[in-house]
């Protein structure tokens, strides 16, 4: 694979509905793994929504 400069790398933003957490460590683990693998070749940002459980 040819070397690509950091500024020319494709950028990917993940906005998953599911992502591992302390409460559910296996929820959305596939998203975490996919983002990890994509980051080998692309610039990856991951944002997740945190739920407030307090009422």
C-alpha positions as CSV (number, residue, x, y, z in Angstrom):
1,X,0.0,0.0,0.0
2,X,1.5,3.4,-1.0
3,X,2.2,5.9,1.8
4,X,-0.4,8.7,2.1
5,X,0.3,11.8,4.0
6,X,-1.8,12.5,7.1
7,X,-3.5,15.5,5.5
8,X,-4.5,13.4,2.5
9,X,-5.9,10.5,4.5
10,X,-9.7,9.9,4.2
11,X,-11.5,11.0,7.3
12,X,-14.3,8.9,8.9
13,X,-16.7,9.9,11.6
14,X,-18.5,7.2,13.5
15,X,-21.8,8.1,15.3
16,X,-22.8,4.8,16.8
17,X,-26.1,4.2,18.6
18,X,-24.3,1.4,20.5
19,X,-20.9,1.4,22.0
20,X,-19.3,-0.5,24.9
21,X,-19.6,1.0,28.3
22,X,-19.1,0.0,31.9
23,X,-22.8,-0.9,32.1
24,X,-22.8,-2.9,28.9
25,X,-19.2,-3.8,27.9
26,X,-20.3,-5.9,24.8
27,X,-22.9,-3.5,23.4
28,X,-21.8,-2.3,20.0
29,X,-18.3,-4.0,20.3
30,X,-18.4,-4.4,16.5
31,X,-18.5,-0.6,16.1
32,X,-15.4,-0.3,18.3
33,X,-13.5,-3.0,16.4
34,X,-14.5,-1.5,13.0
35,X,-13.3,2.0,14.1
36,X,-10.0,0.5,15.4
37,X,-9.4,-1.3,12.1
38,X,-10.3,1.7,10.0
39,X,-7.9,3.9,11.9
40,X,-5.0,1.8,10.5
41,X,-5.6,3.4,7.1
42,X,-7.8,6.5,7.8
43,X,-8.3,9.3,10.3
44,X,-11.1,8.2,12.5
45,X,-13.2,10.2,15.0
46,X,-15.8,8.6,17.2
47,X,-18.5,10.4,19.0
48,X,-21.0,8.8,21.2
49,X,-24.0,10.0,23.1
50,X,-23.9,9.5,26.9
51,X,-27.2,8.8,28.6
52,X,-28.0,10.4,31.9
53,X,-29.5,7.8,34.1
54,X,-30.3,10.1,37.0
55,X,-34.0,11.1,37.4
